[in-house]
Amino acid sequence: MMCLVASVFWQIEAGAEEVRIHLADGFDFPVGKPDADGYYKSRGLRLRPPRHFGEDWNGRGGGDTDLGDPVYSIADGVVTFAHDVRGAWGNVVLVRYAYRDPEDGKVKFIDALYGHLQRIMTNVGDQVKRGEQIGTIGNNRGMYSAHLHFEIRHNINIGMHTNTVPATLEHWADPTEFINKHRRLNREWRPVPMPTGTYREFMGFRGL
């Protein structure tokens, strides 16, 4: 377990468990797979107030023209959270991914958040494939114009508690930059242990 923790940016909470998962062989965009064809980024990462911890992806038709469009897993991973938490979030899916960083050769983990979904089409504990549909674009019951709110976190302890860590690139990734940097990775056939149980409960909802 010590060698696993050493390969992760953040200390895993006591009592965390693990599953075995294949490393991602690359990352695609979550809409218009694989290259976000037909979509544009209407809002990006902003870590200074007013903060926005990810990207908003909209269909080029504008308004609610993309309502119900498919949302895809960006790589092979494990679903660690999939609930309707209502409020400003609505339906949310969190997927954890393992990859080997080409710069230092270490196995690392990220979480991707897919928010404001109209439908959730996966369950906590499911292993999903790159390009597999996990939901549809929503508007959080009319609170917003339809779009996908999409985040990538280096810190795998955040879960739904976004105010528990500093708003820095140490904890958060710029999603487009991360995906473009890791579009193609070497395929490895030996699964690795992936930590789970790293999220605190959120409003009665538990994750993997």
Secondary structure, DSSP 8 states (H G I E B T S, - for coil): -HHHHHTSSS---TT-EEEEE---S----SSIIIIITTEEEEE--B-SSS-B-SEEEEETT-TTTTTT-EEE-SSSEEEEEEEE--TTT-EEEEEEEEEE-TTT--EEEEEEEEEEEEEE---TT-EE-TT-EEEEEB-TTTTSSSBEEEEEES-TT-TT-TTSS-SSTTTEE-HHHHHHHTSS-----S-EEEEE--S--BTTB---
